[in-house]
Amino acid sequence: MNVHARHILTPEKLIGAFRRFGVEGPVFEVISIGPASADGDVFLPVRSPEAGETLDYLFSHASNDPKEA
């Protein structure tokens, strides 16, 4: 196994993770992996406990959002 491979963030590794929409945005939890987008990204169904809503959010965006401690 490539030593660096375990540090590459994949959609699967985000399931169950809590992150924030931007630095000061609300917290969201990644629920599962959704369909691929037209440009090759992946939609992740996420839930915002604060808003009580579920929405599809792109992996490329979620992976750049800060982790919630």
C-alpha positions in Angstrom: 0.0 0.0 0.0 1.2 3.5 -0.9 2.0 5.3 2.4 0.4 8.5 1.0 -2.8 6.8 -0.1 -4.2 6.7 3.4 -4.0 10.5 3.6 -6.0 11.2 0.4 -9.5 12.4 1.3 -12.2 10.4 -0.5 -16.0 10.7 -0.3 -16.1 7.5 1.7 -13.9 9.0 4.4 -16.3 11.9 5.0 -19.3 9.7 5.9 -20.2 10.5 9.5 -17.9 13.5 9.6 -19.0 16.9 10.9 -17.8 20.0 9.1 -18.8 23.7 8.8 -20.0 25.6 5.8 -17.1 27.9 5.7 -15.2 29.3 8.7 -18.3 30.6 10.6 -21.1 28.7 8.9 -23.4 26.1 10.4 -22.3 22.6 11.1 -23.2 19.8 8.8 -22.9 16.0 8.9 -22.1 13.9 5.8 -24.7 11.2 5.7 -23.8 9.1 2.6 -22.5 9.2 -0.9 -24.8 10.4 -3.6 -24.6 10.4 -7.4 -21.8 11.8 -9.5 -22.2 15.3 -10.9 -21.9 16.1 -14.6 -18.4 17.4 -14.1 -17.1 14.3 -12.3 -17.5 15.5 -8.7 -19.7 13.6 -6.2 -22.8 14.8 -4.4 -22.9 14.1 -0.7 -26.2 14.2 1.1 -25.5 16.3 4.2 -27.7 17.2 7.2 -27.6 20.4 9.1 -28.7 19.8 12.7 -29.0 23.5 13.3 -31.4 24.0 10.4 -33.0 20.5 10.5 -32.5 20.2 6.7 -30.9 17.7 4.4 -29.3 18.8 1.1 -26.9 17.6 -1.6 -23.5 19.2 -1.3 -20.5 18.7 -3.6 -17.5 16.6 -2.3 -15.1 19.2 -3.6 -16.7 21.9 -1.4 -17.2 19.7 1.7 -13.6 18.5 1.5 -12.4 22.1 1.7 -14.7 23.1 4.6 -13.2 23.1 8.1 -13.7 20.1 10.4 -15.9 20.6 13.4 -14.2 19.8 16.6 
